[in-house]
Amino acid sequence: MESSDDASRSAAESTSRSVSRERADSPSTSGRVEWLLVVALLAVPMAVVPGGDDAPTLVSLWGFVTLGGDGSGLGGYPVWAYFLDQPRPFATLPPSIRAWPLAVGFHLLALGSATGGVALGREDRRVTGGLLVFAAAATLWVAAGLGVRFGVGSTAGWLSVIPAGAVAALLVALGAYGRDLAGIATR
């Protein structure tokens, strides 16, 4: 008959084997490819708003870029100028606009986490993947709010804006960090 020490030792060894098996399936830190994907997300527009005169507006983390507006080819308006020029207090802005700084923050935190993995060898990939999921959610919230404001009515508005940033962030989160995120759900 096994003593309680032997039983607890065997349970600890079993747990240790399953943890080491999980680590063998996925790397412990982000590699350069994952890092480059997270960096690339900073350039992907949160939303693409088709324009009435075939001049779409790209709504990025950093501001608005209008392609082909007024014949000049390219126009821009940085997000910090938008918030600084705003006559209304931040709390009175629409919720989707208030989510914009959250989207930027989650993207930058994910980049910092992935950078720590590449540069220092210290990262929890579940944190990086989770931050990308939060970045996708905040980005989708901004895009949905823009869709309602730029669309015709609440239903057509959802289809009038393409949430490119949310889709891209979710694809990177699931593609690069999916195994690590699945480990959270199965525990």
MDTraj code that builds the backbone (N, CA, C; nanometers):
import mdtraj as md
import numpy as np

residues = "MET GLU SER SER ASP ASP ALA SER ARG SER ALA ALA GLU SER THR SER ARG SER VAL SER ARG GLU ARG ALA ASP SER PRO SER THR SER GLY ARG VAL GLU TRP LEU LEU VAL VAL ALA LEU LEU ALA VAL PRO MET ALA VAL VAL PRO GLY GLY ASP ASP ALA PRO THR LEU VAL SER LEU TRP GLY PHE VAL THR LEU GLY GLY ASP GLY SER GLY LEU GLY GLY TYR PRO VAL TRP ALA TYR PHE LEU ASP GLN PRO ARG PRO PHE ALA THR LEU PRO PRO SER ILE ARG ALA TRP PRO LEU ALA VAL GLY PHE HIS LEU LEU ALA LEU GLY SER ALA THR GLY GLY VAL ALA LEU GLY ARG GLU ASP ARG ARG VAL THR GLY GLY LEU LEU VAL PHE ALA ALA ALA ALA THR LEU TRP VAL ALA ALA GLY LEU GLY VAL ARG PHE GLY VAL GLY SER THR ALA GLY TRP LEU SER VAL ILE PRO ALA GLY ALA VAL ALA ALA LEU LEU VAL ALA LEU GLY ALA TYR GLY ARG ASP LEU ALA GLY ILE ALA THR ARG".split()
xyz = np.array([
    [0.0833, -0.1185, 0.0000],
    [0.0000, 0.0000, 0.0000],
    [0.0879, 0.1251, 0.0000],
    [0.0471, 0.2243, -0.0796],
    [0.1238, 0.3482, -0.0936],
    [0.1021, 0.4386, 0.0257],
    [0.2078, 0.5005, 0.0706],
    [0.1929, 0.5971, 0.1792],
    [0.1474, 0.7309, 0.1210],
    [0.1056, 0.8206, 0.2075],
    [0.0575, 0.9505, 0.1581],
    [0.1712, 1.0312, 0.0964],
    [0.2959, 1.0112, 0.1440],
    [0.4109, 1.0793, 0.0831],
    [0.4322, 1.0333, -0.0603],
    [0.4216, 0.9012, -0.0820],
    [0.4388, 0.8475, -0.2175],
    [0.3287, 0.8968, -0.3100],
    [0.2066, 0.9036, -0.2610],
    [0.0938, 0.9493, -0.3426],
    [0.1107, 1.0958, -0.3806],
    [0.1515, 1.1776, -0.2854],
    [0.1683, 1.3199, -0.3164],
    [0.2872, 1.3412, -0.4095],
    [0.3940, 1.2617, -0.3921],
    [0.5092, 1.2716, -0.4804],
    [0.4703, 1.2326, -0.6228],
    [0.3906, 1.1265, -0.6351],
    [0.3486, 1.0810, -0.7678],
    [0.2570, 1.1842, -0.8343],
    [0.1692, 1.2489, -0.7571],
    [0.0828, 1.3538, -0.8122],
    [0.1667, 1.4729, -0.8573],
    [0.2689, 1.5100, -0.7796],
    [0.3559, 1.6222, -0.8152],
    [0.4340, 1.5908, -0.9421],
    [0.4822, 1.4670, -0.9562],
    [0.5557, 1.4279, -1.0767],
    [0.4639, 1.4313, -1.1993],
    [0.3391, 1.3859, -1.1811],
    [0.2439, 1.3861, -1.2915],
    [0.2153, 1.5289, -1.3364],
    [0.1946, 1.6196, -1.2406],
    [0.1706, 1.7605, -1.2726],
    [0.2917, 1.8200, -1.3420],
    [0.4098, 1.7892, -1.2915],
    [0.5324, 1.8417, -1.3510],
    [0.5500, 1.7915, -1.4938],
    [0.5151, 1.6646, -1.5196],
    [0.5255, 1.6116, -1.6557],
    [0.4278, 1.6808, -1.7498],
    [0.3039, 1.7064, -1.7025],
    [0.2066, 1.7717, -1.7912],
    [0.2464, 1.9161, -1.8194],
    [0.3032, 1.9867, -1.7213],
    [0.3494, 2.1234, -1.7429],
    [0.4666, 2.1233, -1.8404],
    [0.5599, 2.0298, -1.8241],
    [0.6737, 2.0273, -1.9157],
    [0.6291, 1.9873, -2.0557],
    [0.5249, 1.9024, -2.0689],
    [0.4719, 1.8663, -2.1990],
    [0.4115, 1.9888, -2.2659],
    [0.3371, 2.0720, -2.1890],
    [0.2792, 2.1945, -2.2448],
    [0.3896, 2.2882, -2.2922],
    [0.4952, 2.2988, -2.2141],
    [0.6043, 2.3882, -2.2515],
    [0.6774, 2.3376, -2.3743],
    [0.6818, 2.2057, -2.3912],
    [0.7472, 2.1503, -2.5094],
    [0.6646, 2.1790, -2.6340],
    [0.5313, 2.1883, -2.6190],
    [0.4445, 2.2146, -2.7333],
    [0.4564, 2.3579, -2.7824],
    [0.4788, 2.4524, -2.6932],
    [0.4899, 2.5916, -2.7353],
    [0.6133, 2.6524, -2.6700],
    [0.6754, 2.7492, -2.7395],
    [0.7952, 2.8119, -2.6833],
    [0.7603, 2.8905, -2.5574],
    [0.8613, 2.9136, -2.4740],
    [0.8349, 2.9833, -2.3482],
    [0.8251, 3.1346, -2.3662],
    [0.8845, 3.1885, -2.4711],
    [0.8747, 3.3320, -2.4977],
    [0.8449, 3.3542, -2.6460],
    [0.8052, 3.4750, -2.6784],
    [0.7772, 3.5095, -2.8183],
    [0.9063, 3.5074, -2.8980],
    [0.8951, 3.4612, -3.0198],
    [1.0079, 3.4672, -3.1116],
    [0.9998, 3.5941, -3.1942],
    [1.0923, 3.6065, -3.2862],
    [1.0945, 3.7272, -3.3687],
    [0.9713, 3.7378, -3.4581],
    [0.9200, 3.6251, -3.5050],
    [0.8016, 3.6287, -3.5920],
    [0.6811, 3.6811, -3.5142],
    [0.6590, 3.6282, -3.3941],
    [0.5467, 3.6773, -3.3125],
    [0.5646, 3.8250, -3.2807],
    [0.6869, 3.8639, -3.2482],
    [0.7147, 4.0036, -3.2168],
    [0.6834, 4.0928, -3.3370],
    [0.7261, 4.0503, -3.4561],
    [0.6982, 4.1289, -3.5769],
    [0.5483, 4.1383, -3.6045],
    [0.4743, 4.0300, -3.5761],
    [0.3290, 4.0349, -3.5942],
    [0.2654, 4.1361, -3.4996],
    [0.3125, 4.1396, -3.3745],
    [0.2582, 4.2358, -3.2775],
    [0.2946, 4.3782, -3.3190],
    [0.4169, 4.3983, -3.3690],
    [0.4574, 4.5312, -3.4178],
    [0.3709, 4.5713, -3.5368],
    [0.3460, 4.4779, -3.6270],
    [0.2657, 4.5075, -3.7463],
    [0.1242, 4.5500, -3.7098],
    [0.0726, 4.5002, -3.5989],
    [-0.0631, 4.5393, -3.5577],
    [-0.0733, 4.6893, -3.5304],
    [0.0383, 4.7514, -3.4956],
    [0.0367, 4.8958, -3.4700],
    [0.0107, 4.9757, -3.5972],
    [0.0320, 4.9144, -3.7141],
    [0.0106, 4.9829, -3.8417],
    [-0.1229, 4.9466, -3.9067],
    [-0.1881, 4.8422, -3.8570],
    [-0.3162, 4.8000, -3.9155],
    [-0.4246, 4.8972, -3.8690],
    [-0.5053, 4.9506, -3.9604],
    [-0.6118, 5.0422, -3.9170],
    [-0.7161, 4.9702, -3.8317],
    [-0.7656, 5.0405, -3.7302],
    [-0.8722, 4.9831, -3.6474],
    [-0.9968, 4.9618, -3.7307],
    [-1.0233, 5.0562, -3.8189],
    [-1.1439, 5.0496, -3.9018],
    [-1.1173, 5.1174, -4.0349],
    [-1.1856, 5.0686, -4.1362],
    [-1.1831, 5.1319, -4.2668],
    [-1.3256, 5.1799, -4.2927],
    [-1.3391, 5.3121, -4.3087],
    [-1.4699, 5.3724, -4.3321],
    [-1.4766, 5.4116, -4.4794],
    [-1.5556, 5.3375, -4.5588],
    [-1.5673, 5.3739, -4.7007],
    [-1.6253, 5.5143, -4.7141],
    [-1.5647, 5.5936, -4.8027],
    [-1.6114, 5.7304, -4.8228],
    [-1.7157, 5.7377, -4.9316],
    [-1.7928, 5.8426, -4.9300],
    [-1.8958, 5.8624, -5.0303],
    [-1.8393, 5.8908, -5.1687],
    [-1.7232, 5.9510, -5.1753],
    [-1.6614, 5.9860, -5.3040],
    [-1.5445, 5.8926, -5.3342],
    [-1.5569, 5.7671, -5.3000],
    [-1.4510, 5.6683, -5.3199],
    [-1.3213, 5.7079, -5.2500],
    [-1.3303, 5.7801, -5.1407],
    [-1.2134, 5.8186, -5.0628],
    [-1.2302, 5.7619, -4.9210],
    [-1.1819, 5.6412, -4.8979],
    [-1.2007, 5.5819, -4.7656],
    [-1.1162, 5.6518, -4.6598],
    [-1.1625, 5.6415, -4.5368],
    [-1.0885, 5.6929, -4.4229],
    [-1.0390, 5.5744, -4.3424],
    [-0.9104, 5.5732, -4.3129],
    [-0.8522, 5.4709, -4.2273],
    [-0.8457, 5.5275, -4.0864],
    [-0.9055, 5.4565, -3.9933],
    [-0.9021, 5.4980, -3.8533],
    [-0.8002, 5.4087, -3.7851],
    [-0.6830, 5.4643, -3.7572],
    [-0.5761, 5.3854, -3.6979],
    [-0.5707, 5.4113, -3.5476],
    [-0.4810, 5.3422, -3.4819],
    [-0.4594, 5.3678, -3.3398],
    [-0.4099, 5.5097, -3.3175],
    [-0.3479, 5.5665, -3.4186],
    [-0.2807, 5.6951, -3.4045],
    [-0.3594, 5.8119, -3.4607],
    [-0.4710, 5.7866, -3.5302],
    [-0.5516, 5.8945, -3.5834],
    [-0.6265, 5.8548, -3.7084],
    [-0.6707, 5.9568, -3.7815],
    [-0.7479, 5.9375, -3.9043],
    [-0.6580, 5.9652, -4.0246],
    [-0.6705, 5.8824, -4.1279],
    [-0.6005, 5.9056, -4.2537],
    [-0.7047, 5.8944, -4.3640],
    [-0.7207, 6.0033, -4.4405],
    [-0.8150, 6.0031, -4.5514],
    [-0.7365, 5.9875, -4.6806],
    [-0.7761, 5.8887, -4.7577],
    [-0.7080, 5.8616, -4.8845],
    [-0.7825, 5.9314, -4.9977],
    [-0.7143, 6.0147, -5.0700],
    [-0.7727, 6.0793, -5.1872],
    [-0.8760, 6.1853, -5.1565],
    [-0.8744, 6.2418, -5.0396],
    [-0.9720, 6.3444, -5.0051],
    [-0.9409, 6.4778, -5.0698],
    [-1.0396, 6.5447, -5.1262],
    [-1.0284, 6.6779, -5.1868],
    [-0.9216, 6.6855, -5.2946],
    [-0.8929, 6.5759, -5.3603],
    [-0.7955, 6.5757, -5.4685],
    [-0.6512, 6.5859, -5.4228],
    [-0.6274, 6.6042, -5.2945],
    [-0.4904, 6.6208, -5.2472],
    [-0.4179, 6.4884, -5.2286],
    [-0.4899, 6.3794, -5.2292],
    [-0.4267, 6.2492, -5.2198],
    [-0.4290, 6.1896, -5.0812],
    [-0.3852, 6.2646, -4.9800],
    [-0.3748, 6.2074, -4.8459],
    [-0.3956, 6.3162, -4.7411],
    [-0.4774, 6.2863, -4.6432],
    [-0.4994, 6.3807, -4.5341],
    [-0.4953, 6.3060, -4.4029],
    [-0.4549, 6.3725, -4.2963],
    [-0.4449, 6.3052, -4.1672],
    [-0.4846, 6.3941, -4.0519],
    [-0.5218, 6.3301, -3.9428],
    [-0.5597, 6.4007, -3.8208],
    [-0.5212, 6.3109, -3.7032],
    [-0.4161, 6.3456, -3.6281],
    [-0.3704, 6.2581, -3.5202],
    [-0.4711, 6.2486, -3.4053],
    [-0.4734, 6.1353, -3.3409],
    [-0.5715, 6.1107, -3.2355],
    [-0.5514, 6.2048, -3.1163],
    [-0.4266, 6.2362, -3.0821],
    [-0.4047, 6.3257, -2.9684],
    [-0.4610, 6.4640, -2.9983],
    [-0.4552, 6.5093, -3.1234],
    [-0.5151, 6.6376, -3.1596],
    [-0.6666, 6.6305, -3.1451],
    [-0.7242, 6.5162, -3.1822],
    [-0.8685, 6.4978, -3.1681],
    [-0.9100, 6.5137, -3.0220],
    [-0.8380, 6.4469, -2.9319],
    [-0.8743, 6.4547, -2.7906],
    [-0.8425, 6.5916, -2.7306],
    [-0.7351, 6.6560, -2.7749],
    [-0.6998, 6.7872, -2.7211],
    [-0.7896, 6.8974, -2.7753],
    [-0.8355, 6.8846, -2.9006],
    [-0.9226, 6.9858, -2.9609],
    [-1.0682, 6.9701, -2.9182],
    [-1.1000, 6.8609, -2.8565],
    [-1.2373, 6.8292, -2.8195],
    [-1.2879, 6.9279, -2.7136],
    [-1.3962, 7.0011, -2.7404],
    [-1.4468, 7.0965, -2.6407],
    [-1.5193, 7.0280, -2.5245],
    [-1.5645, 6.9042, -2.5463],
    [-1.6380, 6.8334, -2.4411],
    [-1.5409, 6.7588, -2.3496],
    [-1.5790, 6.7413, -2.2226],
    [-1.4960, 6.6605, -2.1331],
    [-1.4915, 6.5145, -2.1813],
    [-1.3835, 6.4465, -2.1496],
    [-1.3639, 6.3085, -2.1932],
    [-1.4811, 6.2193, -2.1529],
    [-1.5342, 6.2390, -2.0333],
    [-1.6431, 6.1536, -1.9833],
    [-1.7719, 6.1685, -2.0633],
    [-1.7871, 6.2777, -2.1372],
    [-1.9098, 6.2964, -2.2142],
    [-1.8985, 6.2474, -2.3591],
    [-1.7811, 6.2017, -2.3975],
    [-1.7640, 6.1472, -2.5322],
    [-1.8343, 6.0126, -2.5421],
    [-1.8682, 5.9692, -2.6627],
    [-1.9318, 5.8375, -2.6775],
    [-1.8409, 5.7270, -2.6230],
    [-1.9006, 5.6212, -2.5680],
    [-1.8199, 5.5123, -2.5096],
    [-1.7192, 5.4517, -2.6073],
    [-1.7557, 5.4433, -2.7341],
    [-1.6622, 5.3837, -2.8298],
    [-1.5387, 5.4717, -2.8489],
    [-1.5542, 5.6029, -2.8392],
    [-1.4393, 5.6930, -2.8511],
    [-1.3554, 5.6861, -2.7243],
    [-1.4199, 5.6713, -2.6089],
    [-1.3458, 5.6574, -2.4836],
    [-1.2680, 5.5264, -2.4787],
    [-1.3064, 5.4268, -2.5602],
    [-1.2337, 5.2998, -2.5650],
    [-1.1061, 5.3100, -2.6487],
    [-1.0927, 5.4157, -2.7258],
    [-0.9766, 5.4330, -2.8128],
    [-0.8447, 5.4273, -2.7347],
    [-0.8294, 5.5047, -2.6261],
    [-0.7036, 5.4950, -2.5499],
    [-0.6807, 5.3544, -2.4924],
    [-0.7876, 5.2834, -2.4590],
    [-0.7712, 5.1453, -2.4120],
    [-0.7126, 5.0577, -2.5222],
    [-0.7611, 5.0737, -2.6435],
    [-0.7096, 4.9958, -2.7564],
    [-0.5603, 5.0231, -2.7753],
    [-0.5225, 5.1497, -2.7706],
    [-0.3810, 5.1858, -2.7843],
    [-0.3009, 5.1239, -2.6697],
    [-0.3513, 5.1367, -2.5481],
    [-0.2811, 5.0838, -2.4317],
    [-0.2628, 4.9323, -2.4366],
    [-0.3670, 4.8590, -2.4725],
    [-0.3548, 4.7133, -2.4811],
    [-0.2545, 4.6727, -2.5889],
    [-0.2570, 4.7409, -2.7027],
    [-0.1597, 4.7104, -2.8078],
    [-0.0168, 4.7362, -2.7588],
    [0.0049, 4.8492, -2.6925],
    [0.1394, 4.8822, -2.6452],
    [0.1858, 4.7879, -2.5343],
    [0.0945, 4.7482, -2.4451],
    [0.1311, 4.6516, -2.3411],
    [0.1655, 4.5162, -2.4012],
    [0.0906, 4.4732, -2.5026],
    [0.1217, 4.3470, -2.5704],
    [0.2587, 4.3561, -2.6378],
    [0.2868, 4.4703, -2.7000],
    [0.4171, 4.4895, -2.7620],
    [0.5276, 4.4850, -2.6568],
    [0.5059, 4.5491, -2.5437],
    [0.6054, 4.5459, -2.4356],
    [0.6289, 4.4050, -2.3837],
    [0.5216, 4.3274, -2.3707],
    [0.5341, 4.1896, -2.3244],
    [0.6116, 4.1047, -2.4251],
    [0.5771, 4.1166, -2.5531],
    [0.6475, 4.0404, -2.6567],
    [0.7934, 4.0858, -2.6683],
    [0.8185, 4.2148, -2.6526],
    [0.9552, 4.2669, -2.6570],
    [1.0373, 4.2102, -2.5415],
    [0.9751, 4.1999, -2.4255],
    [1.0434, 4.1387, -2.3114],
    [1.0806, 3.9940, -2.3393],
    [0.9944, 3.9241, -2.4125],
    [1.0241, 3.7854, -2.4474],
    [1.1394, 3.7736, -2.5443],
    [1.1436, 3.8615, -2.6441],
    [1.2493, 3.8548, -2.7450],
    [1.3809, 3.9098, -2.6904],
    [1.3752, 4.0256, -2.6253],
    [1.4982, 4.0928, -2.5827],
    [1.5564, 4.0369, -2.4532],
    [1.4693, 4.0005, -2.3596],
    [1.5174, 3.9609, -2.2276],
    [1.4956, 3.8131, -2.1954],
    [1.4178, 3.7452, -2.2787],
    [1.3875, 3.6054, -2.2501],
    [1.2908, 3.5881, -2.1346],
    [1.2181, 3.6938, -2.0982],
    [1.1230, 3.6913, -1.9863],
    [0.9868, 3.7334, -2.0365],
    [0.8930, 3.6384, -2.0398],
    [0.7581, 3.6701, -2.0870],
    [0.6643, 3.5587, -2.0442],
    [0.5412, 3.5961, -2.0159],
    [0.4341, 3.4987, -2.0011],
    [0.3483, 3.5139, -2.1258],
    [0.3570, 3.4164, -2.2145],
    [0.2873, 3.4241, -2.3428],
    [0.1362, 3.4338, -2.3246],
    [0.0840, 3.3827, -2.2139],
    [-0.0599, 3.3943, -2.1877],
    [-0.0973, 3.5407, -2.1675],
    [-0.0095, 3.6165, -2.1045],
    [-0.0350, 3.7594, -2.0836],
    [-0.0350, 3.8322, -2.2176],
    [0.0653, 3.8039, -2.3005],
    [0.0725, 3.8687, -2.4321],
    [-0.0511, 3.8355, -2.5150],
    [-0.0876, 3.7084, -2.5204],
    [-0.2067, 3.6681, -2.5957],
    [-0.3332, 3.7299, -2.5392],
    [-0.3455, 3.7331, -2.4072],
    [-0.4627, 3.7940, -2.3441],
    [-0.4722, 3.9429, -2.3723],
    [-0.3585, 4.0114, -2.3706],
    [-0.3586, 4.1543, -2.4028],
    [-0.4020, 4.1779, -2.5470],
    [-0.3628, 4.0878, -2.6367],
    [-0.4066, 4.1012, -2.7758],
    [-0.5566, 4.0769, -2.7900],
    [-0.6115, 3.9860, -2.7117],
    [-0.7569, 3.9638, -2.7140],
    [-0.8283, 4.0893, -2.6626],
    [-0.7766, 4.1478, -2.5547],
    [-0.8352, 4.2725, -2.5034],
    [-0.8203, 4.3854, -2.6046],
    [-0.7062, 4.3909, -2.6733],
    [-0.6854, 4.4930, -2.7774],
    [-0.7869, 4.4748, -2.8897],
    [-0.8130, 4.3494, -2.9275],
    [-0.9123, 4.3230, -3.0323],
    [-1.0516, 4.3674, -2.9873],
    [-1.0859, 4.3401, -2.8617],
    [-1.2184, 4.3787, -2.8109],
    [-1.2337, 4.5311, -2.8082],
    [-1.1317, 4.6022, -2.7591],
    [-1.1390, 4.7488, -2.7531],
    [-1.1428, 4.8080, -2.8943],
    [-1.0660, 4.7504, -2.9848],
    [-1.0637, 4.7975, -3.1231],
    [-1.1985, 4.7735, -3.1902],
    [-1.2584, 4.6579, -3.1639],
    [-1.3910, 4.6286, -3.2189],
    [-1.4947, 4.7266, -3.1646],
    [-1.4823, 4.7631, -3.0375],
    [-1.5754, 4.8587, -2.9767],
    [-1.5666, 4.9940, -3.0473],
    [-1.4430, 5.0383, -3.0766],
    [-1.4252, 5.1650, -3.1480],
    [-1.4850, 5.1547, -3.2880],
    [-1.4555, 5.0453, -3.3583],
    [-1.5054, 5.0282, -3.4951],
    [-1.6580, 5.0210, -3.4977],
    [-1.7171, 4.9518, -3.4023],
    [-1.8636, 4.9414, -3.3976],
    [-1.9264, 5.0782, -3.3724],
    [-1.8663, 5.1560, -3.2841],
    [-1.9174, 5.2909, -3.2591],
    [-1.9069, 5.3791, -3.3819],
    [-1.7961, 5.3670, -3.4537],
    [-1.7814, 5.4435, -3.5780],
    [-1.8855, 5.3992, -3.6800],
    [-1.9119, 5.2687, -3.6838],
    [-2.0109, 5.2162, -3.7772],
    [-2.1485, 5.2723, -3.7518],
    [-2.1862, 5.2836, -3.6263],
    [-2.3179, 5.3391, -3.5932],
    [-2.3231, 5.4872, -3.6287],
    [-2.2123, 5.5604, -3.6060],
    [-2.2123, 5.7032, -3.6365],
    [-2.2044, 5.7314, -3.7864],
    [-2.1287, 5.6505, -3.8608],
    [-2.1132, 5.6755, -4.0042],
    [-2.2184, 5.6055, -4.0878],
    [-2.2850, 5.5074, -4.0321],
    [-2.3838, 5.4314, -4.1081],
    [-2.5190, 5.4983, -4.1070],
    [-2.6127, 5.4347, -4.1714],
    [-2.7499, 5.4835, -4.1747],
    [-2.8298, 5.3936, -4.0807],
    [-2.8615, 5.4425, -3.9651],
    [-2.9345, 5.3610, -3.8686],
    [-2.8407, 5.2653, -3.7965],
    [-2.8907, 5.2025, -3.6939],
    [-2.8053, 5.1175, -3.6119],
    [-2.7704, 4.9859, -3.6797],
    [-2.8532, 4.9352, -3.7684],
    [-2.8237, 4.8077, -3.8329],
    [-2.7294, 4.8248, -3.9499],
    [-2.7564, 4.9189, -4.0359],
    [-2.6716, 4.9397, -4.1537],
    [-2.5343, 4.9894, -4.1125],
    [-2.5263, 5.0573, -3.9996],
    [-2.3992, 5.1112, -3.9542],
    [-2.2963, 5.0041, -3.9261],
    [-2.3398, 4.8897, -3.8759],
    [-2.2464, 4.7816, -3.8466],
    [-2.1771, 4.7351, -3.9737],
    [-2.2448, 4.7428, -4.0860],
    [-2.1879, 4.6939, -4.2103],
    [-2.1158, 4.8020, -4.2884],
    [-2.1188, 4.9253, -4.2396],
    [-2.0575, 5.0342, -4.3140],
    [-1.9114, 5.0571, -4.2765],
    [-1.8615, 4.9880, -4.1767],
    [-1.7235, 5.0033, -4.1329],
    [-1.6597, 4.8652, -4.1253],
    [-1.5394, 4.8524, -4.1776],
    [-1.4681, 4.7250, -4.1759],
    [-1.3727, 4.7242, -4.0564],
    [-1.3938, 4.6348, -3.9568],
    [-1.3102, 4.6328, -3.8354],
    [-1.1794, 4.5569, -3.8576],
    [-1.0933, 4.6083, -3.9434],
    [-0.9697, 4.5387, -3.9809],
    [-0.8785, 4.5133, -3.8609],
    [-0.8642, 4.6103, -3.7723],
    [-0.7742, 4.5964, -3.6578],
    [-0.8177, 4.4881, -3.5612],
    [-0.9472, 4.4793, -3.5354],
    [-0.9966, 4.3771, -3.4430],
    [-0.9749, 4.2377, -3.4994],
    [-1.0019, 4.2214, -3.6274],
    [-0.9828, 4.0909, -3.6915],
    [-0.8352, 4.0539, -3.6908],
    [-0.7481, 4.1484, -3.7250],
    [-0.6039, 4.1211, -3.7284],
    [-0.5502, 4.0872, -3.5896],
    [-0.5907, 4.1633, -3.4875],
    [-0.5421, 4.1364, -3.3516],
    [-0.5897, 3.9999, -3.3024],
    [-0.7136, 3.9653, -3.3333],
    [-0.7649, 3.8346, -3.2919],
    [-0.6931, 3.7219, -3.3660],
    [-0.6651, 3.7410, -3.4940],
    [-0.5911, 3.6400, -3.5701],
    [-0.4503, 3.6189, -3.5142],
    [-0.3820, 3.7273, -3.4790],
    [-0.2478, 3.7146, -3.4209],
    [-0.2565, 3.6480, -3.2834],
    [-0.3548, 3.6889, -3.2027],
    [-0.3695, 3.6294, -3.0693],
    [-0.3925, 3.4792, -3.0786],
    [-0.4820, 3.4381, -3.1668],
    [-0.5136, 3.2956, -3.1776],
    [-0.4067, 3.2190, -3.2542],
    [-0.3507, 3.2802, -3.3584],
    [-0.2506, 3.2112, -3.4384],
    [-0.1172, 3.1955, -3.3669],
    [-0.0687, 3.3011, -3.3043],
    [0.0629, 3.2980, -3.2413],
    [0.0595, 3.2539, -3.0953],
    [-0.0500, 3.2844, -3.0265],
    [-0.0566, 3.2573, -2.8825],
    [-0.1740, 3.1662, -2.8451],
    [-0.2359, 3.1047, -2.9445],
    [-0.3550, 3.0234, -2.9205],
    [-0.3336, 2.9073, -2.8254],
    [-0.2227, 2.8359, -2.8387],
    [-0.1955, 2.7227, -2.7483],
    [-0.1821, 2.7685, -2.6040],
    [-0.1168, 2.8825, -2.5865],
    [-0.0990, 2.9353, -2.4513],
    [-0.2329, 2.9799, -2.3932],
    [-0.3164, 3.0420, -2.4765],
    [-0.4486, 3.0856, -2.4314],
    [-0.5385, 2.9651, -2.4027],
    [-0.5240, 2.8592, -2.4810],
    [-0.6037, 2.7381, -2.4560],
    [-0.5642, 2.6757, -2.3227],
    [-0.4382, 2.6904, -2.2844],
    [-0.3946, 2.6387, -2.1560],
    [-0.4637, 2.7065, -2.0392],
    [-0.5025, 2.8309, -2.0573],
    [-0.5756, 2.9029, -1.9530],
    [-0.7158, 2.8438, -1.9388],
    [-0.7796, 2.8166, -2.0504],
    [-0.9181, 2.7699, -2.0501],
    [-0.9306, 2.6270, -1.9986],
    [-0.8281, 2.5457, -2.0173],
    [-0.8393, 2.4054, -1.9770],
    [-0.7993, 2.3806, -1.8336],
    [-0.7449, 2.4789, -1.7693],
    [-0.7021, 2.4589, -1.6289],
    [-0.8138, 2.4841, -1.5347],
])
top = md.Topology()
chain = top.add_chain()
for i, resn in enumerate(residues, 1):
    res = top.add_residue(resn, chain, resSeq=i)
    for name in ("N", "CA", "C"):
        top.add_atom(name, md.element.get_by_symbol(name[0]), res)
traj = md.Trajectory(xyz[None], top)
